[in-house]
Amino acid sequence: MPETKTIFMIHGMWGGAWVWENYCKFFEQKGYRCVSTTLPFHDVPPEERPDPRLGATSLLDYADALEGEIRRLDAQPIVMGHSMGGLLSQMLGSRGLAKALVLLTPAAPSGILSIKPSVLWSFRSVLLRWGFWREPARQTFDEAVYSMLHVLPVEERKSLYDKFVYESGRAAFEIGFWLLDSRRATRIDASTVTCPVLVVGGGQDRITPASVVRNVALKYGAAYKEFPDHAHWVLGEPGWQDVARFVGEWLADNVKG
């Protein structure tokens, strides 16, 4: 199997491998092998309490686990990440583990100011709890709708939210407050990312605003495409096929066998 035919897919906060269902079907029909992973401690049923170790889990812990999975593959993959998964993809790209990077509405690394009013409002119930940086956290339904699901049909929002699990408060802290992070978990030297990079933004995104995502693309000198009518959930919003189709065309043009 040609090495460019493997896509390693990384979900974002509160998610799991299930978020890639649409994209797996789309790209498998185009001949790709899709490997959608689930981050550590995200395999707990949504209705159950999270693993107590989750709250203090760092992005570096996630990245190390993902690196182990990639090194067990039989080919260097295209690494595709959504939201926090997009930031983890950047970290893996800096380790030389990716044939190409596809960053869908990605979280930003250190050096890029990502705290906007809409971002603070998206995390308000988390940020108002003292010690959030060492505890598992999950948005309320209203926060999820405001920040990520507002472009989805109303009747689909609750069923999607009910799949969300808890997330690491440490990871949220490292993304949003990188200036205070002694481990510098999200620091990435752009010169170490030498593979082709595509960054996709949504004009209606509130949790990773397009203004932030554009700066992610600038950091790497990456190709950038903004979909003005899309928000954060480009994996399943009406018209998600347009995003996937654009990604497929970019891969065909920029990642050779």
BELMO-V810246 format. One record per residue. N is the residue number from 1. RES is the residue in three letters. PSI is psi in radians with two decimals (NA if undefined). Layout:
n={N N}
res={RES RES}
psi={PSI PSI}
This chain:
n={1 2 3 4 5 6 7 8 9 10 11 12 13 14 15 16 17 18 19 20 21 22 23 24 25 26 27 28 29 30 31 32 33 34 35 36 37 38 39 40 41 42 43 44 45 46 47 48 49 50 51 52 53 54 55 56 57 58 59 60 61 62 63 64 65 66 67 68 69 70 71 72 73 74 75 76 77 78 79 80 81 82 83 84 85 86 87 88 89 90 91 92 93 94 95 96 97 98 99 100 101 102 103 104 105 106 107 108 109 110 111 112 113 114 115 116 117 118 119 120 121 122 123 124 125 126 127 128 129 130 131 132 133 134 135 136 137 138 139 140 141 142 143 144 145 146 147 148 149 150 151 152 153 154 155 156 157 158 159 160 161 162 163 164 165 166 167 168 169 170 171 172 173 174 175 176 177 178 179 180 181 182 183 184 185 186 187 188 189 190 191 192 193 194 195 196 197 198 199 200 201 202 203 204 205 206 207 208 209 210 211 212 213 214 215 216 217 218 219 220 221 222 223 224 225 226 227 228 229 230 231 232 233 234 235 236 237 238 239 240 241 242 243 244 245 246 247 248 249 250 251 252 253 254 255 256 257}
res={MET PRO GLU THR LYS THR ILE PHE MET ILE HIS GLY MET TRP GLY GLY ALA TRP VAL TRP GLU ASN TYR CYS LYS PHE PHE GLU GLN LYS GLY TYR ARG CYS VAL SER THR THR LEU PRO PHE HIS ASP VAL PRO PRO GLU GLU ARG PRO ASP PRO ARG LEU GLY ALA THR SER LEU LEU ASP TYR ALA ASP ALA LEU GLU GLY GLU ILE ARG ARG LEU ASP ALA GLN PRO ILE VAL MET GLY HIS SER MET GLY GLY LEU LEU SER GLN MET LEU GLY SER ARG GLY LEU ALA LYS ALA LEU VAL LEU LEU THR PRO ALA ALA PRO SER GLY ILE LEU SER ILE LYS PRO SER VAL LEU TRP SER PHE ARG SER VAL LEU LEU ARG TRP GLY PHE TRP ARG GLU PRO ALA ARG GLN THR PHE ASP GLU ALA VAL TYR SER MET LEU HIS VAL LEU PRO VAL GLU GLU ARG LYS SER LEU TYR ASP LYS PHE VAL TYR GLU SER GLY ARG ALA ALA PHE GLU ILE GLY PHE TRP LEU LEU ASP SER ARG ARG ALA THR ARG ILE ASP ALA SER THR VAL THR CYS PRO VAL LEU VAL VAL GLY GLY GLY GLN ASP ARG ILE THR PRO ALA SER VAL VAL ARG ASN VAL ALA LEU LYS TYR GLY ALA ALA TYR LYS GLU PHE PRO ASP HIS ALA HIS TRP VAL LEU GLY GLU PRO GLY TRP GLN ASP VAL ALA ARG PHE VAL GLY GLU TRP LEU ALA ASP ASN VAL LYS GLY}
psi={2.25 2.48 -0.46 -0.02 -0.02 2.21 2.13 2.05 2.26 2.12 3.00 -2.84 2.46 0.11 -2.82 -3.09 -0.45 -0.39 -0.32 0.18 -0.85 -0.79 -0.63 -0.83 -0.75 -0.87 -0.48 -0.60 -0.35 0.13 0.07 2.64 2.15 2.21 1.82 2.13 2.86 2.22 2.75 2.39 0.19 0.15 0.33 2.36 2.43 -0.52 -0.09 2.75 2.57 2.86 2.28 -0.33 -0.27 -0.74 -0.62 0.18 2.25 2.76 -0.56 -0.62 -0.77 -0.84 -0.69 -0.73 -0.74 -0.68 -0.73 -0.70 -0.76 -0.71 -0.30 -0.14 2.81 0.18 2.61 2.16 2.84 2.28 2.13 2.19 2.56 2.30 -2.15 -0.57 -0.49 -0.64 -0.75 -0.62 -0.70 -0.72 -0.72 -0.65 -0.63 -0.29 0.09 0.46 -0.01 2.42 -0.60 2.80 2.35 1.97 1.91 2.03 1.04 2.65 2.67 2.61 3.11 2.63 -0.27 2.10 2.00 -0.11 1.79 2.83 -0.70 -0.53 -0.78 -0.72 -0.55 -0.48 0.32 -0.71 -0.45 -0.86 -0.45 -0.01 2.02 2.35 0.25 -0.45 -0.04 0.27 2.66 2.56 2.61 2.44 2.74 2.90 -0.77 -0.68 -0.71 -0.72 -0.82 -0.78 -0.57 -0.52 0.17 -0.28 -0.28 2.64 2.50 -0.69 -0.22 -0.24 -0.81 -0.72 -0.59 -0.80 -0.63 -0.19 -0.23 2.45 -3.13 2.74 2.85 2.15 -0.57 -0.78 -0.72 -0.73 -0.77 -0.57 -0.86 -0.50 0.87 -0.45 -0.45 -0.02 1.91 -0.43 -0.20 0.85 -0.59 0.21 2.19 2.22 1.95 -0.48 -0.29 -0.11 1.71 -0.06 2.88 2.49 2.29 2.30 2.30 2.24 2.78 2.21 -0.39 0.17 2.34 -0.38 -0.51 1.37 2.60 -0.59 -0.59 -0.77 -0.63 -0.67 -0.51 -0.79 -0.73 -0.62 -0.67 0.01 0.65 2.82 2.45 2.36 2.21 2.27 1.85 -0.46 0.03 2.76 -2.38 -0.63 1.07 -0.11 -0.27 0.07 2.71 2.23 0.20 -0.45 -0.56 -0.69 -0.85 -0.69 -0.74 -0.76 -0.77 -0.71 -0.70 -0.75 -0.74 -0.60 -0.41 -0.22 1.85 2.71 NA}
